[in-house]
Structures are given as structure tokens and as C-alpha cells.
């Protein structure tokens, strides 16, 4: 009898705990807008953080709550922003494509070479050691960190040691902006045609000599 009583007690206790868990789950369940999952699936899924959030799902949550516009995802571009806006019945936001532009025109064909850099082929490494081989300490070092960092293969090194951005492939993901130790990349609207390709802090004549 003692054994049967113990088994019955444990069985009853298990049922009671199960009921408590079911009730607690129902009471504490957090509602999630089903549109978040749909919008998240519409996004590219790159999780690159270019939108300013940790990942695509976090961005989708802000879009659904109205805190962000669909155009805030540069990787998705105009098509994705329009698609999401139509689904949610909201305005997409600015639909002008942005691209990365290099603010340096000092290739090896025109820039003064102050020395020869021999070391790890990395702009960041060279910046720590000597600032690079060029006379202009503000200019591009041409060692290709941006080319390696670009997730979408939109950057290639040109014949004069300067990166070339393929605007068709560029998604304004911000990788090149973050990786460049000289801060020479900037995201701009593709329809902006006036760009000053120099970030030197020197006065005009002094800058031209380098």
C-alpha cells in the first residue's frame, strides 16, 4: 500500500505541476506581431548591421512598430523597401540608392611616394607603423583592406593603387567605411555628382605638392 500511495502521490503532483506550467505559460506568454516574421523574411538576411541594428530581425521589429522606415535597409535597396512598404501599407522612405565613394584621388601615378612599405599587406597595419608609403598622410594607402572587407564584392583595386567601387554591386553596407583607417569612404546618394576627392587638412598649395 505504501508503494502505491507514493506512486499515486507523485502522479498527482506531476499532473498538478503540469497544470501550473500550462497556466503560467498562458499568462506570461508575450504576444509577437506576426508581421515581424514576414518582414524579416523579406529582408536580405545579410545581418550586416548597416541599418544600425544587430540583425535583420531587429530591424524588422522596428519597421513593424513604425520606429524605422523600410528604406533603412541599404542592402535591400529600393525593391525591398517598396515590397515591405506595400505589405505594411506605409511610406517606404527615401528611395535614392546610396553608394560608397572614395575621397582620395592620389594614386601612385600622381602622389609623391615618401618611402617603400615592407610589411604585412594591410592598410591598418601600415597606418600603425608609418602611416603608409605616400607623402600625403591623409591619402589612401592602397593595400586593399576595403576590397577584402566588402561582403558583396563591390570593390576592386585599380591600376594606380586606389580602390574602385562598382556601383551596381555596392549596397552601402558600410563595411568599407568602418575598415578604412583613414576614413576615406563615405556613403552618398548615387545621384550626387559633385564629390571632393580629398580629405587632406593641408592648405591647397601644400596639398598639391604631395
C-alpha positions as CSV (number, residue, x, y, z in Angstrom):
1,X,0.0,0.0,0.0
2,X,2.8,2.4,0.9
3,X,4.3,2.0,-2.6
4,X,1.0,2.5,-4.4
5,X,0.3,5.6,-2.2
6,X,3.7,7.0,-3.1
7,X,3.2,6.4,-6.8
8,X,-0.3,7.9,-6.7
9,X,1.1,11.0,-4.8
10,X,3.9,11.5,-7.3
11,X,1.5,11.1,-10.2
12,X,-0.9,13.6,-8.8
13,X,1.9,16.0,-8.1
14,X,3.1,15.7,-11.7
15,X,-0.3,16.4,-13.0
16,X,-0.6,19.4,-10.7
17,X,2.8,20.8,-11.8
18,X,1.9,20.3,-15.4
19,X,-1.4,22.2,-15.0
20,X,0.5,25.1,-13.2
21,X,3.0,25.3,-16.1
22,X,0.3,25.4,-18.7
23,X,-1.5,28.2,-16.8
24,X,1.8,30.1,-16.3
25,X,2.7,29.8,-20.0
26,X,-0.7,31.2,-21.0
27,X,-0.5,34.1,-18.5
28,X,3.1,35.0,-19.2
29,X,3.1,34.5,-23.0
30,X,4.4,37.6,-24.8
31,X,2.5,38.5,-28.0
32,X,4.6,39.0,-31.1
33,X,3.2,40.7,-34.1
34,X,3.1,38.0,-36.9
35,X,4.1,40.7,-39.4
36,X,7.6,40.8,-37.9
37,X,8.4,37.3,-39.2
38,X,7.0,38.2,-42.6
39,X,9.0,41.4,-42.9
40,X,12.2,39.6,-41.6
41,X,11.8,37.1,-44.4
42,X,11.5,39.9,-47.0
43,X,14.9,41.3,-45.9
44,X,18.2,40.1,-47.5
45,X,19.2,38.2,-44.4
46,X,22.8,39.6,-44.5
47,X,22.7,40.6,-40.8
48,X,25.4,43.2,-41.7
49,X,24.2,45.9,-39.3
50,X,24.3,48.6,-41.9
51,X,20.8,49.6,-40.8
52,X,22.1,50.3,-37.3
53,X,20.6,47.3,-35.7
54,X,22.2,43.9,-34.7
55,X,20.5,42.0,-37.4
56,X,17.6,41.8,-39.9
57,X,15.1,40.6,-37.4
58,X,15.8,43.5,-35.1
59,X,15.3,45.9,-38.0
60,X,12.1,44.2,-39.0
61,X,10.7,44.7,-35.4
62,X,11.4,48.5,-35.6
63,X,9.8,48.7,-39.1
64,X,6.7,46.9,-37.9
65,X,6.4,49.2,-34.9
66,X,6.8,52.3,-37.0
67,X,10.2,53.3,-35.5
68,X,12.0,52.8,-38.8
69,X,11.2,53.2,-42.4
70,X,11.6,50.3,-44.8
71,X,14.3,52.2,-46.8
72,X,16.5,51.9,-43.7
73,X,18.0,48.7,-45.1
74,X,20.6,49.8,-47.6
75,X,21.4,46.2,-48.7
76,X,17.8,45.5,-49.7
77,X,17.6,48.7,-51.7
78,X,14.7,50.2,-53.5
79,X,13.0,47.0,-54.4
80,X,12.9,45.5,-50.9
81,X,11.8,48.8,-49.3
82,X,8.9,49.1,-51.8
83,X,7.9,45.5,-51.2
84,X,7.9,45.9,-47.4
85,X,6.1,49.3,-47.6
86,X,3.3,47.8,-49.8
87,X,2.9,44.9,-47.4
88,X,2.6,47.1,-44.3
89,X,0.7,49.9,-46.0
90,X,3.3,52.6,-45.1
91,X,5.6,55.0,-46.8
92,X,8.9,53.4,-47.8
93,X,11.1,56.4,-47.0
94,X,13.8,57.8,-49.2
95,X,14.4,55.5,-52.2
96,X,17.6,57.1,-53.5
97,X,20.3,54.4,-53.7
98,X,23.4,55.1,-51.7
99,X,26.9,54.0,-52.7
100,X,30.4,54.2,-51.2
101,X,32.7,56.8,-52.6
102,X,36.4,57.1,-52.1
103,X,37.5,60.6,-51.0
104,X,41.1,60.3,-52.4
105,X,42.4,60.7,-56.0
106,X,46.1,60.3,-55.1
107,X,47.0,57.2,-56.9
108,X,50.6,56.1,-57.4
109,X,50.6,57.9,-60.8
110,X,50.3,61.3,-59.2
111,X,51.0,61.0,-55.4
112,X,54.5,61.6,-54.0
113,X,56.0,58.4,-52.6
114,X,57.8,59.1,-49.4
115,X,59.1,55.6,-49.0
116,X,58.6,51.9,-49.6
117,X,56.4,50.0,-47.2
118,X,57.6,46.5,-46.5
119,X,55.4,44.6,-44.1
120,X,52.0,43.0,-43.6
121,X,49.8,43.9,-46.6
122,X,47.2,45.7,-44.6
123,X,46.2,49.4,-44.5
124,X,45.5,49.2,-40.8
125,X,48.9,47.6,-40.1
126,X,50.7,50.2,-42.3
127,X,48.8,53.0,-40.6
128,X,50.0,51.9,-37.2
129,X,53.7,51.7,-38.3
130,X,54.3,54.7,-40.5
131,X,51.1,56.0,-42.0
132,X,51.8,54.4,-45.3
133,X,54.4,55.0,-48.1
134,X,52.8,58.2,-49.6
135,X,53.9,61.7,-48.8
136,X,50.3,62.6,-48.0
137,X,49.5,61.1,-44.6
138,X,45.7,61.6,-45.3
139,X,45.6,59.6,-48.5
140,X,44.7,56.1,-49.5
141,X,47.5,53.5,-48.8
142,X,46.2,51.2,-51.5
143,X,46.7,47.9,-49.6
144,X,43.2,46.7,-50.1
145,X,41.6,46.3,-46.7
146,X,38.4,47.6,-48.2
147,X,38.4,45.1,-51.0
148,X,38.8,42.2,-48.5
149,X,36.1,43.7,-46.2
150,X,33.5,44.2,-48.9
151,X,30.9,41.5,-48.3
152,X,29.4,42.0,-51.8
153,X,32.5,42.1,-53.9
154,X,31.8,45.7,-55.0
155,X,35.4,46.9,-54.5
156,X,38.5,46.1,-56.6
157,X,41.9,47.6,-56.6
158,X,42.7,49.8,-59.7
159,X,45.9,50.0,-61.7
160,X,47.1,53.1,-59.7
161,X,46.6,51.6,-56.3
162,X,43.2,53.1,-55.5
163,X,40.0,51.1,-54.8
164,X,37.3,51.2,-57.5
165,X,33.7,50.8,-56.4
166,X,31.3,49.0,-58.6
167,X,28.1,51.0,-58.0
168,X,25.9,48.2,-59.4
169,X,27.2,45.8,-56.7
170,X,27.5,48.3,-53.9
171,X,24.8,48.1,-51.3
172,X,26.0,50.8,-48.9
173,X,26.6,48.1,-46.3
174,X,29.2,50.4,-44.6
175,X,32.0,47.7,-44.4
176,X,34.5,49.9,-46.3
177,X,33.6,52.9,-44.2
178,X,34.4,51.0,-41.0
179,X,37.5,49.3,-42.2
180,X,39.4,52.2,-43.7
181,X,41.9,53.6,-41.1
182,X,42.0,57.0,-42.9
183,X,38.2,57.3,-43.1
184,X,38.3,57.8,-46.8
185,X,35.0,56.2,-47.7
186,X,31.6,57.9,-47.4
187,X,28.1,56.8,-48.3
188,X,26.5,59.2,-50.7
189,X,23.3,59.3,-52.8
190,X,24.2,57.8,-56.2
191,X,22.7,60.9,-57.9
192,X,25.2,63.2,-56.2
193,X,27.7,64.1,-58.8
194,X,29.8,66.8,-57.1
195,X,32.4,65.0,-54.9
196,X,35.6,66.4,-53.4
197,X,38.0,63.5,-53.6
198,X,40.4,64.7,-51.0
199,X,40.4,64.7,-47.2
200,X,43.8,66.4,-46.6
201,X,43.8,69.0,-43.9
202,X,46.6,70.9,-45.6
203,X,46.0,74.2,-47.4
204,X,45.7,74.0,-51.2
205,X,49.2,74.5,-52.4
206,X,50.7,72.3,-49.7
207,X,48.3,69.5,-50.5
208,X,49.1,69.7,-54.2
209,X,52.8,69.2,-53.6
210,X,52.0,65.7,-52.2
